Amino acid sequence: MKNPYVIGAKIYLRPLEKEDAPLFTAWFNDPEVRRSLNQYRPMSLHEEEEFLTKITQSEHDLALGIVVKAGNKLVGATGLHRMDFKNRHASFGISIGDKSEWGKGYGTEATSLIVGIWVLKEQVESTCPRLDALLVLEHKVAQA
């Protein structure tokens, strides 16, 4: 495992690195991958490198690579964005960019792991509306 941050059954989450930019650029320029993202413009390698530098230095974002333990293969990314520690809420994002790895449960497991990070870190009660929405999303992803 390469620099694991959180370890699950089939995957682990690790910090993103500038060296990941070529993979992400190819994935996020693929129309099938991009259809579920809030992105409509082409992404250059330079733009992705800048994004990775900025996001890894942000105090209000936690972006992590999704890596399959068997083969140590980076297959996507997940994150909590616009984290507001005072009000205890954040936005959630996830993408499995490697289409050959779709449908294998990696997104579901990554969702569980990152929600677990937020719950443990912030000790948010399940009555928090934003967390409830995240847990409903996790349940829907698990059912898919």
NUZA-915778 format. One record per atom (N, C-alpha, C, O, CB): residue number from 1; x, y negated, z; residue in one letter. Coordinates in steps of 0.2 Angstrom, whole numbers, plus 5000, padded with zeros to 4 digits. Last residue first. Glycine has a CB too. Example, Ala and Ser with C-alpha at 12.3 -4.5 7.8 and 13.67 -1.06 7.14 Angstrom:
<sites>
[2 [5064 5011 5035] "S"],
[2 [5068 5005 5036] "S"],
[2 [5064 5000 5039] "S"],
[2 [5067 4994 5040] "S"],
[2 [5070 5003 5029] "S"],
[1 [5066 5028 5039] "A"],
[1 [5062 5022 5039] "A"],
[1 [5066 5016 5039] "A"],
[1 [5071 5017 5042] "A"],
[1 [5057 5022 5045] "A"],
</sites>
This chain:
<sites>
[144 [4863 5000 4974] "A"],
[144 [4864 5000 4967] "A"],
[144 [4868 5006 4964] "A"],
[144 [4869 5006 4958] "A"],
[144 [4867 4993 4964] "A"],
[143 [4863 5000 4988] "Q"],
[143 [4858 5003 4985] "Q"],
[143 [4859 5004 4977] "Q"],
[143 [4856 5009 4974] "Q"],
[143 [4851 5000 4986] "Q"],
[142 [4874 4991 4990] "A"],
[142 [4875 4998 4992] "A"],
[142 [4869 5002 4989] "A"],
[142 [4871 5008 4987] "A"],
[142 [4874 4999 5000] "A"],
[141 [4868 4979 4986] "V"],
[141 [4874 4982 4983] "V"],
[141 [4875 4989 4984] "V"],
[141 [4876 4993 4979] "V"],
[141 [4880 4978 4984] "V"],
[140 [4859 4978 4996] "K"],
[140 [4856 4979 4989] "K"],
[140 [4862 4981 4985] "K"],
[140 [4861 4986 4981] "K"],
[140 [4854 4972 4987] "K"],
[139 [4867 4976 5008] "H"],
[139 [4862 4982 5007] "H"],
[139 [4860 4983 5000] "H"],
[139 [4860 4989 4998] "H"],
[139 [4856 4981 5012] "H"],
[138 [4873 4964 5005] "E"],
[138 [4877 4970 5005] "E"],
[138 [4873 4977 5005] "E"],
[138 [4875 4982 5001] "E"],
[138 [4881 4970 5012] "E"],
[137 [4862 4956 5005] "L"],
[137 [4866 4957 4999] "L"],
[137 [4870 4963 4999] "L"],
[137 [4870 4967 4994] "L"],
[137 [4870 4951 4997] "L"],
[136 [4859 4957 5018] "V"],
[136 [4854 4959 5014] "V"],
[136 [4858 4961 5007] "V"],
[136 [4856 4966 5004] "V"],
[136 [4848 4954 5013] "V"],
[135 [4871 4951 5023] "L"],
[135 [4869 4958 5025] "L"],
[135 [4864 4961 5020] "L"],
[135 [4865 4967 5019] "L"],
[135 [4867 4959 5032] "L"],
[134 [4869 4938 5018] "L"],
[134 [4875 4942 5016] "L"],
[134 [4874 4949 5018] "L"],
[134 [4875 4954 5013] "L"],
[134 [4881 4940 5020] "L"],
[133 [4858 4934 5025] "A"],
[133 [4857 4935 5018] "A"],
[133 [4863 4939 5015] "A"],
[133 [4862 4943 5011] "A"],
[133 [4858 4927 5015] "A"],
[132 [4863 4935 5038] "D"],
[132 [4857 4939 5036] "D"],
[132 [4857 4940 5029] "D"],
[132 [4856 4945 5026] "D"],
[132 [4850 4936 5039] "D"],
[131 [4872 4924 5037] "L"],
[131 [4874 4931 5038] "L"],
[131 [4869 4936 5036] "L"],
[131 [4870 4941 5033] "L"],
[131 [4877 4932 5045] "L"],
[130 [4863 4913 5036] "R"],
[130 [4868 4915 5031] "R"],
[130 [4870 4922 5031] "R"],
[130 [4871 4925 5026] "R"],
[130 [4873 4910 5031] "R"],
[129 [4855 4914 5048] "P"],
[129 [4852 4915 5042] "P"],
[129 [4857 4917 5036] "P"],
[129 [4856 4921 5032] "P"],
[129 [4848 4909 5040] "P"],
[128 [4860 4923 5062] "C"],
[128 [4862 4918 5058] "C"],
[128 [4859 4919 5051] "C"],
[128 [4861 4924 5048] "C"],
[128 [4870 4917 5058] "C"],
[127 [4858 4934 5069] "T"],
[127 [4852 4930 5068] "T"],
[127 [4854 4924 5064] "T"],
[127 [4849 4920 5062] "T"],
[127 [4849 4928 5075] "T"],
[126 [4869 4941 5072] "S"],
[126 [4865 4943 5066] "S"],
[126 [4859 4939 5065] "S"],
[126 [4856 4939 5059] "S"],
[126 [4863 4950 5066] "S"],
[125 [4882 4930 5077] "E"],
[125 [4876 4934 5078] "E"],
[125 [4872 4935 5072] "E"],
[125 [4872 4931 5067] "E"],
[125 [4872 4931 5084] "E"],
[124 [4899 4930 5073] "V"],
[124 [4893 4927 5072] "V"],
[124 [4887 4932 5074] "V"],
[124 [4888 4938 5073] "V"],
[124 [4892 4926 5064] "V"],
[123 [4913 4930 5076] "Q"],
[123 [4908 4932 5081] "Q"],
[123 [4901 4929 5080] "Q"],
[123 [4898 4927 5085] "Q"],
[123 [4910 4931 5088] "Q"],
[122 [4922 4926 5067] "E"],
[122 [4918 4921 5070] "E"],
[122 [4913 4923 5075] "E"],
[122 [4910 4919 5078] "E"],
[122 [4914 4918 5064] "E"],
[121 [4929 4938 5065] "K"],
[121 [4933 4932 5066] "K"],
[121 [4928 4927 5069] "K"],
[121 [4931 4923 5074] "K"],
[121 [4935 4929 5059] "K"],
[120 [4919 4948 5063] "L"],
[120 [4924 4948 5069] "L"],
[120 [4927 4942 5070] "L"],
[120 [4928 4940 5076] "L"],
[120 [4929 4953 5067] "L"],
[119 [4912 4943 5052] "V"],
[119 [4909 4944 5059] "V"],
[119 [4914 4944 5064] "V"],
[119 [4912 4941 5070] "V"],
[119 [4905 4950 5058] "V"],
[118 [4922 4942 5043] "W"],
[118 [4919 4936 5045] "W"],
[118 [4915 4937 5052] "W"],
[118 [4916 4933 5056] "W"],
[118 [4914 4934 5040] "W"],
[117 [4926 4955 5042] "I"],
[117 [4931 4950 5043] "I"],
[117 [4928 4944 5046] "I"],
[117 [4929 4942 5051] "I"],
[117 [4935 4948 5037] "I"],
[116 [4914 4961 5037] "G"],
[116 [4917 4963 5044] "G"],
[116 [4922 4958 5046] "G"],
[116 [4922 4957 5052] "G"],
[116 [4920 4970 5043] "G"],
[115 [4913 4956 5024] "V"],
[115 [4908 4954 5029] "V"],
[115 [4911 4955 5036] "V"],
[115 [4910 4951 5041] "V"],
[115 [4901 4957 5028] "V"],
[114 [4924 4963 5019] "I"],
[114 [4925 4956 5020] "I"],
[114 [4919 4953 5025] "I"],
[114 [4921 4948 5028] "I"],
[114 [4924 4952 5013] "I"],
[113 [4919 4976 5020] "L"],
[113 [4926 4974 5023] "L"],
[113 [4926 4967 5024] "L"],
[113 [4928 4965 5030] "L"],
[113 [4932 4977 5019] "L"],
[112 [4908 4976 5012] "S"],
[112 [4907 4978 5019] "S"],
[112 [4914 4976 5023] "S"],
[112 [4913 4973 5028] "S"],
[112 [4907 4986 5020] "S"],
[111 [4913 4972 5000] "T"],
[111 [4908 4968 5003] "T"],
[111 [4908 4970 5010] "T"],
[111 [4908 4965 5015] "T"],
[111 [4901 4969 5000] "T"],
[110 [4921 4984 4997] "A"],
[110 [4924 4977 4998] "A"],
[110 [4920 4972 5001] "A"],
[110 [4922 4968 5006] "A"],
[110 [4926 4974 4991] "A"],
[109 [4911 4993 4995] "E"],
[109 [4916 4994 5001] "E"],
[109 [4919 4987 5002] "E"],
[109 [4920 4985 5008] "E"],
[109 [4921 4999 4999] "E"],
[108 [4905 4988 4984] "T"],
[108 [4901 4989 4990] "T"],
[108 [4906 4989 4996] "T"],
[108 [4904 4986 5001] "T"],
[108 [4897 4996 4990] "T"],
[107 [4915 4989 4975] "G"],
[107 [4912 4982 4977] "G"],
[107 [4908 4983 4983] "G"],
[107 [4908 4978 4987] "G"],
[107 [4907 4980 4971] "G"],
[106 [4918 5002 4974] "Y"],
[106 [4923 4998 4977] "Y"],
[106 [4920 4991 4979] "Y"],
[106 [4922 4988 4984] "Y"],
[106 [4928 4997 4971] "Y"],
[105 [4909 5011 4968] "G"],
[105 [4908 5009 4975] "G"],
[105 [4913 5005 4978] "G"],
[105 [4913 5003 4984] "G"],
[105 [4907 5015 4979] "G"],
[104 [4910 5013 4955] "K"],
[104 [4913 5018 4959] "K"],
[104 [4913 5016 4967] "K"],
[104 [4916 5020 4971] "K"],
[104 [4921 5019 4957] "K"],
[103 [4905 5005 4945] "G"],
[103 [4901 5010 4947] "G"],
[103 [4904 5015 4952] "G"],
[103 [4901 5021 4953] "G"],
[103 [4899 5013 4941] "G"],
[102 [4921 5001 4937] "W"],
[102 [4914 4999 4939] "W"],
[102 [4910 5005 4941] "W"],
[102 [4911 5011 4938] "W"],
[102 [4910 4995 4933] "W"],
[101 [4933 5003 4932] "E"],
[101 [4932 5005 4939] "E"],
[101 [4925 5003 4941] "E"],
[101 [4924 5003 4947] "E"],
[101 [4937 5001 4943] "E"],
[100 [4934 4998 4919] "S"],
[100 [4934 5006 4920] "S"],
[100 [4933 5008 4927] "S"],
[100 [4932 5014 4928] "S"],
[100 [4941 5008 4918] "S"],
[99 [4934 4985 4921] "K"],
[99 [4928 4988 4919] "K"],
[99 [4928 4995 4920] "K"],
[99 [4923 4999 4921] "K"],
[99 [4926 4986 4912] "K"],
[98 [4941 4975 4933] "D"],
[98 [4943 4981 4929] "D"],
[98 [4937 4985 4927] "D"],
[98 [4934 4989 4932] "D"],
[98 [4948 4985 4932] "D"],
[97 [4935 4966 4941] "G"],
[97 [4937 4964 4934] "G"],
[97 [4938 4970 4930] "G"],
[97 [4937 4969 4924] "G"],
[97 [4942 4959 4935] "G"],
[96 [4923 4964 4952] "I"],
[96 [4927 4970 4949] "I"],
[96 [4929 4968 4942] "I"],
[96 [4924 4969 4938] "I"],
[96 [4924 4977 4951] "I"],
[95 [4921 4951 4962] "S"],
[95 [4921 4953 4955] "S"],
[95 [4925 4959 4955] "S"],
[95 [4931 4959 4957] "S"],
[95 [4923 4947 4951] "S"],
[94 [4912 4940 4974] "I"],
[94 [4916 4946 4972] "I"],
[94 [4915 4948 4965] "I"],
[94 [4911 4946 4961] "I"],
[94 [4912 4952 4976] "I"],
[93 [4909 4928 4987] "G"],
[93 [4910 4930 4980] "G"],
[93 [4914 4937 4979] "G"],
[93 [4918 4939 4983] "G"],
[93 [4914 4924 4977] "G"],
[92 [4900 4918 4998] "F"],
[92 [4903 4925 4997] "F"],
[92 [4904 4925 4989] "F"],
[92 [4899 4924 4985] "F"],
[92 [4899 4930 5000] "F"],
[91 [4902 4904 5009] "S"],
[91 [4899 4907 5003] "S"],
[91 [4903 4913 5001] "S"],
[91 [4909 4914 5003] "S"],
[91 [4899 4902 4997] "S"],
[90 [4898 4903 5027] "A"],
[90 [4902 4903 5021] "A"],
[90 [4899 4906 5015] "A"],
[90 [4893 4909 5015] "A"],
[90 [4909 4907 5022] "A"],
[89 [4896 4897 5044] "H"],
[89 [4894 4899 5037] "H"],
[89 [4899 4899 5032] "H"],
[89 [4904 4895 5032] "H"],
[89 [4887 4896 5035] "H"],
[88 [4898 4890 5056] "R"],
[88 [4898 4897 5055] "R"],
[88 [4894 4900 5049] "R"],
[88 [4890 4904 5050] "R"],
[88 [4896 4901 5062] "R"],
[87 [4899 4877 5059] "N"],
[87 [4892 4879 5058] "N"],
[87 [4892 4887 5057] "N"],
[87 [4886 4889 5056] "N"],
[87 [4889 4875 5053] "N"],
[86 [4913 4877 5061] "K"],
[86 [4909 4874 5066] "K"],
[86 [4902 4877 5065] "K"],
[86 [4899 4878 5071] "K"],
[86 [4909 4866 5065] "K"],
[85 [4918 4883 5050] "F"],
[85 [4919 4887 5056] "F"],
[85 [4915 4884 5061] "F"],
[85 [4912 4887 5066] "F"],
[85 [4926 4886 5058] "F"],
[84 [4914 4886 5034] "D"],
[84 [4913 4881 5039] "D"],
[84 [4913 4884 5046] "D"],
[84 [4908 4887 5048] "D"],
[84 [4906 4877 5038] "D"],
[83 [4921 4890 5019] "M"],
[83 [4920 4892 5026] "M"],
[83 [4920 4886 5031] "M"],
[83 [4924 4882 5031] "M"],
[83 [4926 4897 5028] "M"],
[82 [4922 4890 5005] "R"],
[82 [4919 4884 5009] "R"],
[82 [4917 4886 5016] "R"],
[82 [4911 4885 5019] "R"],
[82 [4912 4882 5005] "R"],
[81 [4921 4908 5004] "H"],
[81 [4923 4901 5001] "H"],
[81 [4919 4896 5005] "H"],
[81 [4913 4897 5008] "H"],
[81 [4922 4901 4994] "H"],
[80 [4928 4924 5004] "L"],
[80 [4923 4919 5007] "L"],
[80 [4926 4912 5006] "L"],
[80 [4932 4910 5006] "L"],
[80 [4923 4920 5015] "L"],
[79 [4930 4936 4991] "G"],
[79 [4932 4930 4995] "G"],
[79 [4926 4927 4999] "G"],
[79 [4920 4928 4997] "G"],
[79 [4935 4925 4991] "G"],
[78 [4938 4947 4980] "T"],
[78 [4932 4945 4984] "T"],
[78 [4935 4940 4988] "T"],
[78 [4941 4939 4989] "T"],
[78 [4930 4951 4988] "T"],
[77 [4943 4955 4965] "A"],
[77 [4944 4951 4970] "A"],
[77 [4938 4949 4974] "A"],
[77 [4932 4950 4971] "A"],
[77 [4947 4944 4967] "A"],
[76 [4950 4970 4957] "G"],
[76 [4946 4964 4957] "G"],
[76 [4948 4960 4963] "G"],
[76 [4953 4960 4966] "G"],
[76 [4939 4966 4958] "G"],
[75 [4959 4980 4956] "V"],
[75 [4954 4981 4952] "V"],
[75 [4949 4975 4952] "V"],
[75 [4944 4974 4948] "V"],
[75 [4950 4987 4954] "V"],
[74 [4976 4986 4958] "L"],
[74 [4971 4980 4959] "L"],
[74 [4966 4980 4954] "L"],
[74 [4967 4981 4947] "L"],
[74 [4976 4973 4958] "L"],
[73 [4980 5002 4963] "K"],
[73 [4978 4998 4958] "K"],
[73 [4974 4992 4959] "K"],
[73 [4968 4993 4963] "K"],
[73 [4975 5002 4952] "K"],
[72 [4986 5013 4970] "N"],
[72 [4988 5006 4972] "N"],
[72 [4986 5001 4966] "N"],
[72 [4990 4997 4964] "N"],
[72 [4995 5006 4974] "N"],
[71 [4983 5026 4969] "G"],
[71 [4986 5023 4963] "G"],
[71 [4988 5016 4964] "G"],
[71 [4992 5012 4960] "G"],
[71 [4982 5023 4957] "G"],
[70 [4971 5025 4980] "A"],
[70 [4974 5030 4976] "A"],
[70 [4977 5027 4969] "A"],
[70 [4973 5024 4965] "A"],
[70 [4969 5035 4974] "A"],
[69 [4966 5012 4984] "K"],
[69 [4972 5015 4988] "K"],
[69 [4975 5021 4983] "K"],
[69 [4981 5021 4983] "K"],
[69 [4969 5018 4994] "K"],
[68 [4963 4999 4974] "V"],
[68 [4961 5006 4975] "V"],
[68 [4967 5009 4978] "V"],
[68 [4973 5009 4976] "V"],
[68 [4959 5009 4968] "V"],
[67 [4960 4982 4980] "V"],
[67 [4965 4987 4977] "V"],
[67 [4963 4994 4979] "V"],
[67 [4961 4996 4985] "V"],
[67 [4972 4986 4980] "V"],
[66 [4956 4966 4978] "I"],
[66 [4953 4973 4979] "I"],
[66 [4957 4978 4976] "I"],
[66 [4958 4978 4970] "I"],
[66 [4945 4973 4977] "I"],
[65 [4963 4952 4985] "G"],
[65 [4962 4956 4980] "G"],
[65 [4959 4963 4982] "G"],
[65 [4960 4965 4988] "G"],
[65 [4969 4958 4977] "G"],
[64 [4954 4938 4993] "L"],
[64 [4958 4944 4993] "L"],
[64 [4957 4948 4987] "L"],
[64 [4952 4948 4984] "L"],
[64 [4956 4948 4999] "L"],
[63 [4953 4922 5000] "A"],
[63 [4952 4926 4994] "A"],
[63 [4957 4932 4994] "A"],
[63 [4963 4931 4995] "A"],
[63 [4953 4922 4987] "A"],
[62 [4945 4911 5009] "L"],
[62 [4949 4917 5010] "L"],
[62 [4948 4921 5004] "L"],
[62 [4942 4924 5003] "L"],
[62 [4947 4921 5017] "L"],
[61 [4945 4894 5013] "D"],
[61 [4944 4899 5008] "D"],
[61 [4948 4905 5010] "D"],
[61 [4954 4904 5012] "D"],
[61 [4945 4897 5001] "D"],
[60 [4949 4883 5020] "H"],
[60 [4942 4884 5020] "H"],
[60 [4940 4890 5015] "H"],
[60 [4934 4891 5013] "H"],
[60 [4938 4878 5018] "H"],
[59 [4962 4880 5019] "E"],
[59 [4960 4882 5025] "E"],
[59 [4953 4884 5025] "E"],
[59 [4950 4887 5030] "E"],
[59 [4961 4876 5030] "E"],
[58 [4972 4886 5005] "S"],
[58 [4966 4882 5007] "S"],
[58 [4964 4885 5014] "S"],
[58 [4964 4891 5016] "S"],
[58 [4960 4884 5003] "S"],
[57 [4982 4893 4999] "Q"],
[57 [4984 4887 5003] "Q"],
[57 [4978 4884 5007] "Q"],
[57 [4979 4880 5012] "Q"],
[57 [4988 4882 5000] "Q"],
[56 [4975 4901 4990] "T"],
[56 [4979 4904 4995] "T"],
[56 [4982 4899 5000] "T"],
[56 [4984 4901 5006] "T"],
[56 [4985 4908 4992] "T"],
[55 [4970 4891 4981] "I"],
[55 [4966 4895 4985] "I"],
[55 [4969 4899 4991] "I"],
[55 [4967 4899 4996] "I"],
[55 [4962 4901 4981] "I"],
[54 [4982 4886 4974] "K"],
[54 [4977 4882 4978] "K"],
[54 [4973 4886 4983] "K"],
[54 [4972 4884 4989] "K"],
[54 [4973 4878 4973] "K"],
[53 [4987 4897 4968] "T"],
[53 [4991 4893 4972] "T"],
[53 [4987 4889 4977] "T"],
[53 [4988 4889 4983] "T"],
[53 [4996 4889 4968] "T"],
[52 [4976 4901 4960] "L"],
[52 [4978 4906 4965] "L"],
[52 [4983 4902 4970] "L"],
[52 [4982 4903 4976] "L"],
[52 [4982 4911 4962] "L"],
[51 [4975 4890 4951] "F"],
[51 [4970 4892 4956] "F"],
[51 [4972 4896 4961] "F"],
[51 [4970 4895 4967] "F"],
[51 [4964 4895 4952] "F"],
[50 [4987 4891 4944] "E"],
[50 [4986 4885 4949] "E"],
[50 [4980 4886 4954] "E"],
[50 [4981 4884 4960] "E"],
[50 [4984 4879 4944] "E"],
[49 [4985 4903 4938] "E"],
[49 [4991 4902 4942] "E"],
[49 [4990 4896 4947] "E"],
[49 [4991 4897 4953] "E"],
[49 [4997 4901 4938] "E"],
[48 [4974 4899 4930] "E"],
[48 [4973 4904 4935] "E"],
[48 [4979 4904 4940] "E"],
[48 [4978 4905 4946] "E"],
[48 [4973 4911 4932] "E"],
[47 [4980 4889 4921] "E"],
[47 [4974 4887 4926] "E"],
[47 [4973 4892 4931] "E"],
[47 [4972 4891 4937] "E"],
[47 [4968 4886 4922] "E"],
[46 [4989 4897 4915] "H"],
[46 [4992 4892 4919] "H"],
[46 [4986 4890 4924] "H"],
[46 [4988 4888 4930] "H"],
[46 [4994 4886 4914] "H"],
[45 [4981 4906 4907] "L"],
[45 [4986 4909 4913] "L"],
[45 [4988 4903 4917] "L"],
[45 [4988 4904 4923] "L"],
[45 [4992 4912 4909] "L"],
[44 [4965 4899 4906] "S"],
[44 [4971 4900 4903] "S"],
[44 [4976 4903 4909] "S"],
[44 [4974 4902 4915] "S"],
[44 [4975 4893 4901] "S"],
[43 [4948 4903 4902] "M"],
[43 [4953 4902 4908] "M"],
[43 [4960 4904 4905] "M"],
[43 [4961 4909 4901] "M"],
[43 [4952 4907 4914] "M"],
[42 [4934 4895 4895] "P"],
[42 [4940 4900 4895] "P"],
[42 [4945 4898 4900] "P"],
[42 [4945 4892 4902] "P"],
[42 [4943 4900 4888] "P"],
[41 [4919 4892 4905] "R"],
[41 [4925 4890 4900] "R"],
[41 [4930 4895 4900] "R"],
[41 [4931 4899 4905] "R"],
[41 [4927 4883 4903] "R"],
[40 [4910 4897 4914] "Y"],
[40 [4908 4897 4907] "Y"],
[40 [4913 4895 4902] "Y"],
[40 [4913 4895 4896] "Y"],
[40 [4902 4892 4906] "Y"],
[39 [4906 4904 4929] "Q"],
[39 [4911 4902 4925] "Q"],
[39 [4909 4902 4917] "Q"],
[39 [4906 4907 4915] "Q"],
[39 [4918 4906 4926] "Q"],
[38 [4901 4912 4940] "N"],
[38 [4900 4905 4939] "N"],
[38 [4905 4901 4935] "N"],
[38 [4908 4896 4937] "N"],
[38 [4898 4901 4946] "N"],
[37 [4899 4928 4934] "L"],
[37 [4902 4923 4938] "L"],
[37 [4900 4916 4936] "L"],
[37 [4896 4915 4931] "L"],
[37 [4910 4924 4936] "L"],
[36 [4893 4938 4927] "S"],
[36 [4891 4937 4934] "S"],
[36 [4894 4932 4938] "S"],
[36 [4893 4931 4944] "S"],
[36 [4891 4944 4937] "S"],
[35 [4899 4937 4915] "R"],
[35 [4892 4936 4915] "R"],
[35 [4890 4935 4922] "R"],
[35 [4884 4932 4923] "R"],
[35 [4889 4941 4911] "R"],
[34 [4913 4941 4915] "R"],
[34 [4911 4934 4916] "R"],
[34 [4904 4933 4917] "R"],
[34 [4902 4928 4920] "R"],
[34 [4914 4929 4911] "R"],
[33 [4913 4954 4910] "V"],
[33 [4915 4952 4917] "V"],
[33 [4912 4945 4919] "V"],
[33 [4910 4944 4925] "V"],
[33 [4923 4953 4918] "V"],
[32 [4909 4952 4897] "E"],
[32 [4905 4956 4902] "E"],
[32 [4907 4955 4909] "E"],
[32 [4902 4956 4913] "E"],
[32 [4907 4964 4900] "E"],
[31 [4918 4943 4892] "P"],
[31 [4911 4941 4893] "P"],
[31 [4907 4945 4897] "P"],
[31 [4903 4943 4901] "P"],
[31 [4908 4940 4886] "P"],
[30 [4934 4940 4899] "D"],
[30 [4930 4945 4896] "D"],
[30 [4922 4943 4897] "D"],
[30 [4920 4942 4903] "D"],
[30 [4932 4952 4899] "D"],
[29 [4941 4931 4906] "N"],
[29 [4939 4929 4899] "N"],
[29 [4935 4934 4896] "N"],
[29 [4933 4933 4890] "N"],
[29 [4946 4927 4895] "N"],
[28 [4943 4938 4918] "F"],
[28 [4938 4932 4918] "F"],
[28 [4937 4929 4911] "F"],
[28 [4932 4925 4910] "F"],
[28 [4941 4927 4923] "F"],
[27 [4953 4947 4914] "W"],
[27 [4946 4949 4916] "W"],
[27 [4941 4944 4915] "W"],
[27 [4936 4945 4913] "W"],
[27 [4947 4951 4923] "W"],
[26 [4964 4939 4910] "A"],
[26 [4961 4944 4905] "A"],
[26 [4954 4946 4907] "A"],
[26 [4949 4946 4903] "A"],
[26 [4965 4950 4904] "A"],
[25 [4966 4933 4922] "T"],
[25 [4965 4929 4916] "T"],
[25 [4961 4933 4911] "T"],
[25 [4956 4931 4908] "T"],
[25 [4971 4926 4913] "T"],
[24 [4969 4943 4931] "F"],
[24 [4963 4939 4932] "F"],
[24 [4961 4935 4926] "F"],
[24 [4955 4935 4924] "F"],
[24 [4964 4935 4938] "F"],
[23 [4981 4947 4925] "L"],
[23 [4976 4952 4926] "L"],
[23 [4969 4948 4926] "L"],
[23 [4964 4949 4923] "L"],
[23 [4976 4957 4932] "L"],
[22 [4989 4936 4927] "P"],
[22 [4988 4938 4920] "P"],
[22 [4982 4943 4920] "P"],
[22 [4978 4943 4915] "P"],
[22 [4994 4942 4918] "P"],
[21 [4989 4934 4942] "A"],
[21 [4986 4929 4937] "A"],
[21 [4985 4932 4930] "A"],
[21 [4979 4931 4927] "A"],
[21 [4990 4923 4936] "A"],
[20 [4997 4941 4950] "D"],
[20 [4990 4943 4949] "D"],
[20 [4987 4939 4943] "D"],
[20 [4982 4942 4940] "D"],
[20 [4986 4944 4955] "D"],
[19 [5007 4933 4954] "E"],
[19 [5009 4938 4949] "E"],
[19 [5002 4942 4947] "E"],
[19 [5002 4945 4942] "E"],
[19 [5013 4943 4952] "E"],
[18 [5003 4925 4964] "K"],
[18 [5003 4922 4958] "K"],
[18 [5004 4927 4952] "K"],
[18 [5002 4926 4947] "K"],
[18 [5009 4917 4958] "K"],
[17 [4991 4935 4974] "E"],
[17 [4998 4933 4972] "E"],
[17 [4998 4930 4965] "E"],
[17 [4994 4931 4961] "E"],
[17 [5003 4938 4973] "E"],
[16 [4980 4938 4988] "L"],
[16 [4981 4937 4981] "L"],
[16 [4988 4934 4980] "L"],
[16 [4991 4930 4984] "L"],
[16 [4976 4932 4977] "L"],
[15 [4981 4950 5001] "P"],
[15 [4981 4943 4999] "P"],
[15 [4983 4943 4991] "P"],
[15 [4986 4947 4988] "P"],
[15 [4987 4939 5002] "P"],
[14 [4970 4964 5000] "R"],
[14 [4976 4961 5001] "R"],
[14 [4976 4954 4999] "R"],
[14 [4972 4952 4995] "R"],
[14 [4982 4965 4998] "R"],
[13 [4960 4977 5005] "L"],
[13 [4960 4970 5003] "L"],
[13 [4967 4968 5005] "L"],
[13 [4970 4969 5010] "L"],
[13 [4954 4966 5006] "L"],
[12 [4958 4994 4999] "Y"],
[12 [4961 4989 5004] "Y"],
[12 [4960 4982 5001] "Y"],
[12 [4961 4982 4995] "Y"],
[12 [4968 4991 5007] "Y"],
[11 [4948 5009 4997] "I"],
[11 [4951 5003 4995] "I"],
[11 [4954 4999 5000] "I"],
[11 [4953 5001 5006] "I"],
[11 [4946 4998 4991] "I"],
[10 [4942 5019 5003] "K"],
[10 [4944 5020 4996] "K"],
[10 [4949 5014 4994] "K"],
[10 [4953 5015 4989] "K"],
[10 [4939 5021 4991] "K"],
[9 [4940 5015 5016] "A"],
[9 [4941 5022 5015] "A"],
[9 [4944 5023 5008] "A"],
[9 [4949 5027 5007] "A"],
[9 [4934 5025 5015] "A"],
[8 [4951 5000 5020] "G"],
[8 [4944 5004 5020] "G"],
[8 [4946 5011 5018] "G"],
[8 [4951 5013 5018] "G"],
[8 [4939 5001 5015] "G"],
[7 [4960 4988 5028] "I"],
[7 [4960 4994 5025] "I"],
[7 [4953 4998 5026] "I"],
[7 [4951 4998 5031] "I"],
[7 [4966 4999 5028] "I"],
[6 [4966 4972 5026] "V"],
[6 [4960 4976 5029] "V"],
[6 [4960 4982 5025] "V"],
[6 [4960 4982 5018] "V"],
[6 [4953 4972 5028] "V"],
[5 [4978 4969 5020] "Y"],
[5 [4975 4964 5025] "Y"],
[5 [4970 4968 5029] "Y"],
[5 [4969 4968 5035] "Y"],
[5 [4973 4958 5022] "Y"],
[4 [4993 4976 5014] "P"],
[4 [4986 4977 5016] "P"],
[4 [4984 4972 5021] "P"],
[4 [4988 4971 5026] "P"],
[4 [4984 4984 5018] "P"],
[3 [5005 4976 5005] "N"],
[3 [5003 4970 5010] "N"],
[3 [4996 4970 5011] "N"],
[3 [4992 4965 5010] "N"],
[3 [5005 4964 5006] "N"],
[2 [5002 4989 4996] "K"],
[2 [5006 4983 4996] "K"],
[2 [5003 4977 5000] "K"],
[2 [4997 4974 4998] "K"],
[2 [5006 4981 4988] "K"],
[1 [5004 5006 5000] "M"],
[1 [5000 5000 5000] "M"],
[1 [5004 4994 5000] "M"],
[1 [5010 4994 5003] "M"],
[1 [4995 5000 5006] "M"],
</sites>
